[in-house]
Amino acid sequence: MLYANKVGPFQNPTETYQYYNLPFCQPKDGKEYKTEFLGEVLEGDRLVTTPYKLQFRIDVENAALCKKSLKADDLKKFRDAVKQDFYFQMFYDDLPVWGFIGKVEKIVQTGTHKYFLFTHFHFDLSYNEDRVIEINVSSDPMRTVDITTANELDIQFSYSVKWKQSSVTFDHRMDRYARYSFLPQHLEIHWFSIINSCVTVLLLTGFLATILLRVLKNDFMKYTRDDEMGEEQEETGWKYLHGDVFRFPPQSNIFSAMMGVGAQILAMAMCIFALALVGVFYPYNRGGLLSACVVLYALTAGISGYVSGLHYKMFGGTNWVSNVLLCTVLFCGPVLVVFSFLNTVAIFYRSTAALPFGTIVIIILIWALITFPLTVLGGIAAKNSKVEFNAPCRTTKFPRDIPPLPWYRTTMPQMLMAGFLPFSAIYIELYYIFASIWGHKVYTIYSILFIVFIILIIVTAFITVALTYFQLAVEDHRWWWRSFLCGGSTGIFVYGYCFYYYYVRSDMSGFMQTSFFFGYNAVVCYAFFLMLGTVGFRASLLFVRHIYRAIKCE
């Protein structure tokens, strides 16, 4: 059975509509929709039966599909679709196939355009034993109808089918989609970018590590010499802050919740990479990735409640209910706001991107029955745990005054410096990810993406540690929030790249596509911010505890 999925402008991948929104030929016994899973609905798939008869190994020369009398409204729909370069997507035996509805020809002498509708499609299929291996569709450029100015037309639609034997096995029939998405030269660019990033990161981190270790060594030698001489000297630098460096940050409740959600997203990302590396997300596994994201986010909710509760307990918090609730809504709340807006836009456009009411109910039930209870259980486990924070130094009753600092030592310039290096390590790979998500390619080289992800984590941790040391060296003890913000600042750079990609590297346009592009990316970059912020803070905390434990402060 050949199923039609959706139609839409080729340059706007999210702006998709149901196939029969256009006046195509319908089955004589009525159209029937195929049952979709959660991930397929989230991707906007709406599979419906078609009148095409593609029987296994039976060739068709020139079969009549139907004859339609198109009125002015029908012709206008087709004309607008051809003008916007509409494509259609179909599935046969779970194999995707694409084609265009018509073509536009420019009249050079007058500067006007003519719009032609394709009336005949040819299907080329290949098989191996009793399994379908490949399907392609093409249009006959000689069998078109001019719909530029017509107000009423009688059009005969037809199709043909040709089968041929293939040596490709059923297990490898999806390989061609991966090859078409990334050609060998693209793969070389991927590996070149990985090597370039690794070399750059190693050089920069090695340079910073050398400076940092040399400076720390000099600091330790100086402090040790002063202690051995027993002289009363005025303390300077980061040792001067031993009574303030472990003073807990303001707004500790929200800080704890952000740490918890960041840890959850990091765990979810690692699980997704594990599934990808074992081959779960094969090409055109419709909705597989989105289904995995929803399920894994629900199942890892206990991590956010536990990590958030541990930090809240470390900070001496007592309002556990507010901490759990804040941890629950910190990520889901913004996602709900963005989703509500985008779903409203999709409903207004009558797009398949709009989620049905039943799917919304299922997602709410997953949150209410799995995500929220696991978050509460994680918070309870953290409250009852015996884990304590043992600071190497006692915190004084009153905080020291922070000396005046130059502008480049303030939060925003430090965030810009912290986010630039990790972003430069993933910049090239980011283009291919965007081209896959917001184009018509399939991303399949998860091994390279995983390497880039590990590089991103390492660079984020190291640059945040370096900036934390430089902050303490100028006697600024407000490093808790600063380390989190500097670590997560890469997410801001990625969102800035979204504007560059949309306006410079893509042909996307229209209010709906613009809304979905920046809305979805805002959610992803927010998740990046929380995850990398958590990485940056935890790395900085380990570093700070180590250096102050080394000086044996009282």
N, C-alpha and C positions, 0 to 999 in steps of 0.2 A: 504494500500500500504506500503510495506517494502522499506524504503529508506536506501541506503548506504551513509555514511558520509565521512569517511576518514580512512586511514591506517597509521601506523608509528611504530617506535621502542617504546616498552613499557617504557623503561627507559628515553626516551627523549620526554616529553609530547608536546613540541612545534614543534618538527620535524614531521609534518604530511603531507601526500600526498593524492591526489585524489584516490578514491577507484579503479578506472579502470586504474591507472598507472601500476597495476599488471594485468596479463592476466586472469581475472576472466570471468565467463560466463556473457554475456550481454543479455538484453531483445531482443526478436526476432524483435520487431518493433522499435528498437533503444532506446538508453538511453535519458532520459529527466531530466534536472536539475530543482530542486525546487527553486522558488523565495525566496531569503533570505533577512532579514532585516539587518540594519546597524550593530547592535551588533553581529549578527550571522556571518557576513562576517569578522568582526574584530577578532572573535574567531577562524577563519579558517574553519568554517563549509561550506561544499559544498555538499548538499544533492542531490542524483541522484537515479533514479529508478533502481530496480534490477529484475531479472527474477523469484524471489521467489513468489509463490502464497499463501499468508496466508489469506484465506477467513474466515470470522467470524464464529466460532463454527463448522468448517469443518476440521476433522482430516485427515491427510495424512500419509500413512504408509511409503512408499519408492518411492518418486517421482523423476524421472530423471530430472536433471536441464539442463545439456547439456553434450556433449562429445567433448573434445577439443584435438586437436593434437598439443602438445607443442613442439616447436623447441628449439634449444640450447639457444637462447636469452631469450625465455620465461622461460625456466627452470632455467636459471641463475638468473633471477629476483626473482622467487620464492625461490630459494636456498639462495640468499642474504637476502631476507625478513625473512625466517625462522631462519637464522643464527643470525640476529639482533633482534629476538624475536618480530616480527611484530604482532600487534593486529589490529582488525578492529572494527569500531563502526557503528552501524545501528540504525535507529529509526522506530518504528511502533506506530502509533497513538501518536506521541510525547513522547514515552517512549524509553529511550536509552537501548541498549544491546551491549555487547562486546564479542569478541571471539578471539582466536588466529588462525593464518593461518596454523601453523604446529608445529612440535616439534623437539627437538634435543636430540639424544641419544648418550651417550659417550661409546665407546668400551674400557673397562678397560684394556683388554689384550694388545691392540695396542696403546692405548692413542689417538685414532682418534675419529671423530664424524660422525654420520650419520644424514641426514636431511630427515624428513618425512613431506609430505604435506597432510593435512586433505582433504578428498574428500566428506565427508558426515557430514551435520550439522542437529541437532535436535532442534526444537523450541518448548519450553513449554510455553503455554499461559494460562492465567486465565481471567475469565470474571465475571461480576456481572450485571445481567439483560442484557441490550444491550450495556454495556460499557466494554472496555478492561481495565483490572486492572494491569496485570503484564506480562512481557515477559522475557524469559531466553533462551540462546542458549548454546548448548554443542556439542562437537565433539565426534565421535566414534573412540576410539583409535585403534580399529581393522580394520578400513577402512581408511588406509593411503597408500601413495605411496612413495617409496624410490626414492628421486631425488638427491642423493648424487653425483653420477657419470654419470647419464643418459644424453645423448645428444638429445634424441627424445623420446617422450612418448605419447601414446593415453590414456587419463584419462577421466573416467566417473564421473561427479559430480552429487550428489543427495542430497535430504533433506527429512525430515519428520516433521510433525506438530501434536501436541497433545494439545487439549483444556480441561480445567477443570474449574469448578465453584469455585468462591471465595466469602468469606463473607466480604471482604474489600470493602468499598464504594469507589465510584469514587473520592470523595473529599480527600480521604486519600491514594490514590494509590502512591503518591510520598514519603510517610513517610519512606518506607523501604530504600530509598537511603540515607536519613539522618541517619537512624540507622546503615547502613553499614559503613558510613563514620566515625562516632564517636560512638564507643561501650560504654556501661555504665562505664567501667573502665576508658576510656578516658575522659568522662564527669566528673568523680570524680577527675581526675588529673587537669582538667580545673578549677574546683571550688577550689581545694586545692591550685593551683597556684594563683588564685584570692585572696584567704584568706591570703596566704603567702605574696603576694605583698602588700595587704592592711596593714597587720600588720607591715611589714618592712617599708613601706612608712610612716605610722603613727608614728612609733618609731623614725625614722630618722628626719622626719619633725618636730615632737614634740621636739626632742633634739635640732635641729637647731633653732626652734622658741624660745625655752627657752633661749638659749644663745644670740640670736639676740635681744630679748626683754630686757634681763637683761643688755646687753651692751648698747642698746639705752636708757634705763632708766637711767643708770649711766651717759651717755653722756648728756642727757637732764638736769639731776640734776646739773651736773658740769657747763654747760653753763648758766643755770638759776641762780645758785649761783654767778657766775662771774658777770652776768648782774646786780644782786641786789646789790652787793658790789660796783659796779661802778669802778672797778679797770681796768686799762689798762694792759691786759695780752696778751701775744702772743697766737693767735689762733692755735690750732692743730687739727688734725683729719679731719673728713669730714666737720665740720663747716668752716674750713679754706678754703674750695673750693666754698663757696657760690657765689663768683663772677665768677666762671668758670664752675660750674656743669651744667648750662643750656646753655653753649656755643654750638651752633649747630655743628653736626658732619661734617667732610669733605665728599665730594662726596654725598651731600645731595640728589641729583637727583636720583641716583641709590638706595640709602637707602630708599627713599620714594617709589620707584617702588617695591622694595622687600617687604616692608610693605604691599603695596596694594595687590600684588599677594599672599602673605601669608594669608592675611585676606580672600581673595577669596577662596583659597583652604580650609581654615578652615570652611567657610560657606558651601562649596560644600560637605565636609566630614560630616557635621552635617545633611545636607539634605539626603545624602546617608544612614546614620544611621537611620534617620526617616523612609525612605522607607523600609529599611531592617526590622525594628522592627514591621512594620505593615504587613509584609509578602509578599512584592512585589517580592523579590528575592528568590522564592521557588526553590527547587533542580531542576537543569537542565532546568531552564528558560533560554533557549539558548540566550546568548548575552544580557540578561537583565541588568546586572551590567555595562557592557561596554557602552551600549546605554545610561544608566543613567549618567555615568561619562561624556560622550561627551555632552549631552544635558545640564546637570547642569553646566558644566564648561562654556558653551556658555551663559547660562542665568544669571550666577553670575558674568559675566565680568564687569558689572557696579560697583560692590563692589570694585574691584581692582582699577578701575579708580578713584572712589570717595575717597577711603582711601589713595591712593597714592597722589591724588591732595590735600587732607587736610594736609598731612604731608609736602608736597612740599610748600604749602602756609604758613605753620607754620615756615618753614625754610627760608621764604622770597624769594623763587624762582620766577623767572619771565619767564623762557623759558618753557612755558606750552606745546608746541608742542613736544619738546624732551621728556618731562616727560610722556606724553600719549603714545608716540611711544615706549619708553623704557618699560613702564608698559605692553604694548601689546606683545612685543617680549621677555620679560625677561624669561618667562616660555615656550612660544610656540617656540622660537628660538632653544633652546637646544633640545626640543622634536622633532622638524623638522629634526635636524641633526641626532639624534639617529634613528628616523624612516627611513630616507633616506638610512642610512647604513644597517639597518636590513631588509628593504624591498628589497634592492639590493641583499643581501645574500639569502633571501627567493626566489627571482626570479631565482638566479643562481642554487639553489637546486630544483627548480620547486615545491616548497612547497605550501600548501594551506594557509600558514601564509602570503604569499605575497598578498597585497591588489590589487584588480582589479582597472583599471584606473577610472572607474565610481565611485567607492567608494572614491577614492582620491579626485575626483572633488567635491563630496558631502561634504566631510570634509572641503575642501577649501571654498566652498560656505557658510557653517555654520560659519566659522571663519570670512569671509568677510562681510556677511550680518547680523550676530548677534553679535559675540564676539567683533569685532573691533568697530562697532557703539556704542554698550553699554559701552565699555571702554571710548570712546570719550565723551559720554553723562555723564558718571560718573565724568570724569575730569572737564567738563564744570560746572556741579553742584557744585563740590568742589571749583572751582575758584570763583563762584558767591555766595558761602555760607558766612554767617556772623560769622562762628566759628573762634575764635582766641585763640592763646596759651598765657595764662597769667602766666608767670613764677613767682614764689614766691620771687625770688631774681633777682636783676639787674646784668647783665653780664658786667664785666669790659672790657675795650678796648683791653688790651693785656693779653694773657693767662699766667698763672703762670708756672714756671718751675716745671717739675715733678721730684721728688727725685729719685735717683737710686733704682731700685727694684730688689729683688732676682729673679732667673730664674723661680721659680714656680709661680710668680706673673704675668708672661707674658701671652700672649693670648693663645698659644697652650696648655700649661699645664692647664690653667683655663678651656679651652674647653673640655679637657679630663675629668677633674673632674666634669664638669657640665653635660656631656653626659652619664657618667657611671651610675648614680643613676636612671634616667628615663629608661635607657636601661635595667637595672636589674629588673625593675618592669614589663617589657613586654617580657622578654626573653623567658619564657616558652610558652606563647601564640604565640610568633613569629614563633616557630617551627611548630605549627599546621596550621598557615596561609601559611607558605611556603609549607608544605606538601599538602595543598589543591590547591594552585595555580600551583605549579610545580610538582604535583603528580596526582593521579587519585582519589582524594577524593573531597567531596563537603563540603564547610564550611557553616553551617546552624545556629550555636549558636551565633547569632549576639548580643544577650543581654549581653553575657559574653564579647564579643569584645568591646561593647560600654562601659562597666564598665572599661575595661583596658584602653580604649581611654581617659576616664575622669581622671583616675588615672595618665595617662601620662601627660595630660595637667596640672593638679594640681602640680605634682612633678616638671615638667619643670619650671613652674612659680615660685615655691618656691625656688628651688635651684639657679635660676638666680637672684632672689632678694637677696639671701644671699651672692652670689659672688659679686653682685654689691655693697652691703654695705662694704664688706671687701676690695674691690677695692677703694672705696671712703675713707675708713679709713686710707689707706696708702697714701692719697693725690694724687691719680691718677684720674683725672677728665675725662678721655677718656672712658666713660662708655657706650656711645650710641651704637657704633659698637660692643663693647665687649659683651653687654647684648644680642644683636641679635645673634652673633656668638655662644655664650655659650648656648642660648636657642636652636638653630638649630643643635648643635653638636650631638644630639641623632641620627639624620639622618646619620651622618658619622659612628656611631657605628652600625647602622642597615646595612649599606652597607658593613662594615667589617664582619658582621655576614653572609652576602651572600657568602663570600669566604669559611667560615667554613662550611656552609650548602652544598655548591656545592661539595667541595673536600672531606668532611668527612661523611656527612649524606645522600648523594644521589649517584646514579649510573649514572648520566647524563654524556655525553661525546660528542665529535664531535664539529667542528667549529661552525656550525649553532646553536646548542643548547646552547653552551657557549656564543655566541654572544647575543642571545635573552635573556638568563638568566641575564647576567650582564648589558645588555642594558636597558631592562625593569626595572630592579631593580635600575639602576642609575637614571632613571626618577622619580620613586616612592620616592627614598631617597632624591632627590633634592626637591621634593614637601614637604616631611617631614621637610627638613631643613628650607625652607621658612616659612612653617606654624608654626613650633615650635619656630623659631626665632622671629616671630611676637608676639607669646604668651609671650616669655621671655622678649622682649623689652617693651611691653605694661605693664606687671606686674612691671618691674623695674621702668618705668616712673611714674606709680602711687605711688610706694614706695618713690621714690626720691622727688616727689612733696609734698608728705605728710610730710616727716621728715623736709624738709626745710621750709614748711609753718608753722610747729610747733615751730621752733626757731625764727620766725618772723624776718627774716633777711632783711636788708635794701638794 
